Amino acid sequence: MLGAITAAILRARTPHHVLIGGRRKEGREDFRHIDLSDPATLAPALAGVDFAIAQGATGQVQGAHRRL
């Protein structure tokens, strides 16, 4: 829920194109599938993204940014 609130605030207050991501696949145009327990989902989910905010614990993908 916190991610949805953050996305709504960024959409309302900035000129940026805001995408959301999550484990459960959604049919929304602004959605990217990302599963922190599956590092293979990181690169496709973050393709073309300049800035990402993780709202949950990300210790299991620590250092994954180096592989992207």
Sequence and secondary structure as in RCSB ss.txt:
>XXXX:A:sequence
MLGAITAAILRARTPHHVLIGGRRKEGREDFRHIDLSDPATLAPALAGVDFAIAQGATGQVQGAHRRL
>XXXX:A:secstr
 HHHHHHHHHHHHSSS   EEESS    TTEEE  TT GGGHHHHHTT S     S  GGGTTGGGG 
